[in-house]
Amino acid sequence: MNNNLKRKLEAYLAENVEEEILSEETSSEETSSDESLKFYNPPAARSFQKPSTARFYSARREINFDKIFEQNVGETFSEMLLRLVEESGEKNSVIYNRALIDRQLFSRIKKNKYYQPSKDTAIAFAIALELDLAATKDLLATAGFTLSKNKRDVIISFFIENELFDVNELNDCLYEYDQDILGG
């Protein structure tokens, strides 16, 4: 990584990484076990009524879970990824090779509408597709992930915001900052 890029990244990290810092007040105060227990209020014991199984089964037959999923969730990760690949105009193989993903994994994603990728896989595809930060967050959200304010995710955000769409270069930078590399 060149020095200019490294200086920019250092400034970006300083601005965006949130580290857990305990305030002096909470670390200096010592609470006795009696004090901490006086705030605990266990829930009252409640009688539990078992639901009618007949009602449960009749309701279950009427529910179309795929329809509910589509209405409430929208596109799955697999559907969004395939749509983005198609919109890019690139061949599937170009995208998954750029993301450093093997053909078998891409095939599993393509065949399974509800495939649940790892966060690293979703990020690698976002970089390979050269998505902006908002589109990357949308793709990650379909897989149940987000970019947080930890050092690793801030470095990834930096690369995306600065349009540095090279997974190998990103991995080199992550390694240099003692962070887990994508796919590592």
N, C-alpha and C positions, 0 to 999 in steps of 0.2 A: 504494500500500500504506500502510495507516495505521501510525502510530508504534508502537502497542502490538504489532501483528503483527510489525513490523520488529525490535523488541527481542527478541521471542520467537525469531524466526528467527536473529538474530545469536547468541543464547545456544545455540541448537540447532546451528548451524554450528560454533561454538567447541568444543562437546562431541563432535561426530561426524565432522568432516572430518579425514582422515588425509593429511598432506602428507609427501612424501619429504624426509627430513632425513638428510644424511650425517653420521655421527658424526665428531667431531674426530679420533679415532684413525685412521680410514681415510683421511680427507682429508689428514692431515699426514704419513702414512707414504708414502714413495715407494719403489716396488718396481722393481728393475731388470728389464730384459727377461729376463735370465738366471734371476732368482728366479722369475718367473712361468712360465717354461718348464719348470723342474725338476719341477713338479707335473703337467705334461701327460704322459699315458701313452696313446699311440694304441692303438686296439684291434688285436689280432693279426689278421693276414690269415687269412681263413678260406676254405676252398674252398666254392663255392656249388653245390648240386645243384639242378637244375631239377626241379620236381615233375612227376610223370606227368600229362600232359594228359588222358589217358583218365580217371584218377581224379578230376581236377578237374571235368571236364564231367559225370561221373555224379553227383558230389556236388552240383553246381550245380542239376541238374534236380530233386533231391529237396527243395531248400530253398524254403520259402514265406516270402519276405522280409517281406511284409505281416504275416503271423502273428507272426514274430519281433519286428517293430517294435511291434505291439500289445501283446505280452507284456512287452517290456522298457521301452518308453517310455510307453505309455498314450495319453492324449489328445494330439492335435496342437494347435497354437495355434488353428487354424481351428475344430476341434471344440469346444475349451474356450470360445472366444469366442462361438460360436453358442449353446452351452448357457447361458452366463452372460447373454447377451442375452435368451434365452427366459425364464430364471429371473427376470430383472428385471421382466418384464411390460410393458416398453416396446416400441414399434415399432422395427424396425431403423433406420429413418430418424432417429428421435429420438436414438438412441445414436451413430450415425456423424456426425450433425450436431453433437452435443455434443462429440465428440472432434475436430471440425474435419477430418474425413476425408471425401473425396468419394465419391459413390455408386459410381463405377467401381471404385475401390480396394476398397470393401466387397464389391462383387460378385465381384471376383477372389478375395478371401479366402474368400467363401462357396462359390465353385465349386471351389476347389482345396484339397483336404483337407490337402495338404502345403505350403501357402503359407508362405513364410518372410518375416515382416514385419521392418521396421526396429525398433530398440529404441524410437524415438520413437513409432511407430505403436502398439506394444504398450502403452506408458505412457499414451498418449492414450486408448486404449480403457479401460484400468484406471481412469483418472480419470472418464471419461464414465459408466462403470458404477458408480462410487462404491464401488470395492472397498477393503477394508482392506489394510494393509501385507502381511499374510501371503498373502492372495488375489492381490495384485498381484505378489508375488514368484513365486507359482505360475504365473500367466499369463506372466510374463516368462520363467520357466524353460522353458515349453513352446516358446518361440521361441529358446531358447539364450542368454538374457540374465539378468543379475542387477543389483541396485542395489548399487553399490560405495560407498566412503567418500569419493569425490571431491565437490567442492563442488556440482556440478550435481545429482548423484544424491541428495545429502543434502537439498538444497532440495526436490526432488521428494518424498522421504520425509517431510519436514516437512509439506508440503501434504496428503499422504495421511493421516498420523497425526492432523492437526488437522482432518480432514474438510473441506478447502477444495477442493471438486471443480469447479473452474472452470479450463479449459485456458487461456483468455485471461488470467486473473489470474496463473496460474502462469507463462505466457510473459512477462508484464510483470515479474514478480519475477526470472526468469532473466535477462532483458535488463538489469535494474537491477544485477545482480551480475556483469555481463559474461560470461554463460554462453550457450551456444547454446540458442535457443528450440526448442520442439517443432515439428517440421515445417519448420524454418528452415534 
